[in-house]
Amino acid sequence: MKNSANQPNNAFHTSLGVLRSVVGQSVTSVYYKCSNDAPMDLGWNEGAMIHEVDQAVVISTASQTIVLEWRIIDGHEFLDIVGVPNEAATAGIADAHDVASLPPWQFLMTSEIAGFGIAMQPSGDGVESLWALRIDFVGQASVVVALGELRGGVPDYQPDNLLVIFDPDTASFYQVLDASESSWGRDLHL
């Protein structure tokens, strides 16, 4: 693997500290960032088990906010994890939709984050990049944020959009062609 500072695997390794910082903390808010031309709710209010988001998912705890978004560096597309202190989060979510009260997020609000799972994908030059992140909550509930979009109600890999998948079976089924693991991924040991 290449070790350039601009490679997505290095961006992911930088994000490990952000993920570590939210384990054991309760979720206090969730926002979806969408472009102005996106439909208002993309079916979120229907209690769907998959939400489509065209820009970013913003999840906050009492002390940390993590932003999950599509990113491209040197031709490599990946799911990026950016952490910001909560006092800086307001600027980052100014154009976002509050989805904390929508099912199934409403059932995860105030739940503690227990850990994470990751799904990586290879590229042509041997660089691995994150394409899906599973967030596990105390009490066995999980949600997966993965690159992709819905086509005919079915997850399809389109790396410039995000899918928020609440159904474990769907997350276990959804897979990138070249990846060896589904969006459910493998446990990340922090």
Salt bridges, closest charged atoms under 4 A:
ASP80 OD2 - ARG71 NH1 3.02
ASP95 OD1 - LYS33 NZ 3.90
ASP125 OD2 - LYS2 NZ 3.60
ASP125 OD2 - HIS76 NE2 3.27
ASP136 OD1 - ARG134 NE 2.82
GLU149 OE2 - ARG151 NH2 3.23
ASP156 OD2 - ARG151 NE 2.86
GLU181 OE2 - ARG186 NH1 2.52
ASP187 OD1 - ARG134 NH2 2.39
